[in-house]
Amino acid sequence: MGKLKNKLNKMALAVKTAVLNKRGEGYVDSGVKILIAVVIGALLLAGLYALFNTTILPTVTTKIEGLFNYMPTHVNIDHETIGLPKDSTV
């Protein structure tokens, strides 16, 4: 009987200490911090998504298309360099 009473007293003391403790964080505080972090992360991702779709990707696409669509309009051929007589036509 003494062991049971001792155990119950220890449990009661632990509960009383936990209830009176004013320095710890509660579940609500942690939940609010996590929620704020998730919202800020979502806003950052949305901002990056908008930036890439409106500014960066169109610019990169235009530059890459410009590289692949390169076609010289005029080519100077030096007859002497390629070993042809000056009066020949190419």
Contacts in CASP RR format, 6 or more apart in sequence:
PFRMAT RR
TARGET T0000
AUTHOR 0000-0000-0000
METHOD contacts of the structure
MODEL  1
MGKLKNKLNKMALAVKTAVLNKRGEGYVDSGVKILIAVVIGALLLAGLYA
LFNTTILPTVTTKIEGLFNYMPTHVNIDHETIGLPKDSTV
77 90 0 8 1.000
79 85 0 8 1.000
79 86 0 8 1.000
79 88 0 8 1.000
79 90 0 8 1.000
80 86 0 8 1.000
84 90 0 8 1.000
END
